[in-house]
Amino acid sequence: MIRTICVLLATATLAQSAPLKFAEILREVHAPADAKTVTTDFTFTNRSDKSVTISRYESACSCMKVEISEAKLRYAPGESGIIRAEFDMGNFSGEVDKTIAIWLDGDAKDKPSITLTARVHIPVIINIEPKTVKWPLKGKANPQTIAITMKDTKPIRITKVSSSSQNFRHELRTVTDGKSYELIVTPIDLSSPTLSIFRIETDCTLSKHKTQQAFAVIR
């Protein structure tokens, strides 16, 4: 958390010294649970006394598409523009930060003048804790529990659990039907590194939340 705050403060300092002044360099977006994409706009104005050219801009993630209003890259003093970010939510949930780097003429390749952050808040419909259970190599094969809690107002039931590895046994227990479950995972052989992906299928009516994943690791 402290490191994140320091990074944001450093980013804000750089952005404030750049000739293009943004109304916000951090945009908070609250997405509906069933949304497939969300869009947010970063508005800016050239507050300097010279024309400014955006030489390059890019998102840190392929899940975010970035466009500049009217594809305009050069801005006269006092002129304004908009950078629009469209985030493909995929299977993300919770709080997700995605950044956009903006290079102006004269910037070094590794030092953009401005970094924008879109912070997307995506409702957690199915909470899995922990997402990953771990065992040390040649340790004890004690069972571990993954808690699965349904956060929707309507009941959500688990219909099937499957594992990508035969080196783990698993048992699904119902704590409260439609609300709370426990997935008990037990390794069989701890002599070599192993990864298993547990596919958790539900009857959730929201397609992007219908199937979840948890992981088991021996290393």
Secondary structure as the mmCIF struct_conf table of DSSP 4:
data_model
#
loop_
_struct_conf.conf_type_id
_struct_conf.id
_struct_conf.beg_label_comp_id
_struct_conf.beg_label_asym_id
_struct_conf.beg_label_seq_id
_struct_conf.end_label_comp_id
_struct_conf.end_label_asym_id
_struct_conf.end_label_seq_id
HELX_RH_AL_P HELX_RH_AL_P1 ILE A 2 SER A 17
BEND BEND1 ALA A 18 PRO A 19
STRN STRN1 LEU A 20 PHE A 22
BEND BEND2 ALA A 23 ALA A 23
BEND BEND3 ILE A 25 ILE A 25
STRN STRN2 LEU A 26 HIS A 30
TURN_TY1_P TURN_TY1_P1 ALA A 33 ASP A 34
BEND BEND4 LYS A 36 LYS A 36
STRN STRN3 THR A 37 ASN A 46
BEND BEND5 SER A 48 LYS A 50
STRN STRN4 VAL A 52 SER A 59
BEND BEND6 ALA A 60 CYS A 61
TURN_TY1_P TURN_TY1_P2 SER A 62 CYS A 63
STRN STRN5 MET A 64 ILE A 68
HELX_RH_3T_P HELX_RH_3T_P1 SER A 69 ALA A 71
STRN STRN6 ARG A 74 TYR A 75
TURN_TY1_P TURN_TY1_P3 PRO A 77 GLY A 78
STRN STRN7 SER A 80 ASP A 88
TURN_TY1_P TURN_TY1_P4 GLY A 90 ASN A 91
STRN STRN8 GLY A 94 LEU A 104
TURN_TY1_P TURN_TY1_P5 ASP A 105 GLY A 106
TURN_TY1_P TURN_TY1_P6 LYS A 109 ASP A 110
BEND BEND7 SER A 113 SER A 113
STRN STRN9 ILE A 114 ILE A 122
BEND BEND8 ILE A 125 ILE A 125
STRN STRN10 ILE A 126 GLU A 129
BEND BEND9 PRO A 130 LYS A 131
STRN STRN11 THR A 132 TRP A 135
TURN_TY1_P TURN_TY1_P7 LEU A 137 LYS A 138
STRN STRN12 GLN A 144 MET A 150
BEND BEND10 ASP A 152 LYS A 154
STRN STRN13 ILE A 158 SER A 163
BEND BEND11 SER A 164 SER A 164
TURN_TY1_P TURN_TY1_P8 GLN A 166 ASN A 167
STRN STRN14 PHE A 168 THR A 176
TURN_TY1_P TURN_TY1_P9 ASP A 177 LYS A 179
STRN STRN15 SER A 180 PRO A 187
BEND BEND12 ILE A 188 ILE A 188
BEND BEND13 SER A 191 SER A 192
STRN STRN16 THR A 194 THR A 202
BEND BEND14 THR A 205 LEU A 206
HELX_RH_AL_P HELX_RH_AL_P2 SER A 207 LYS A 210
STRN STRN17 THR A 211 ILE A 218
#
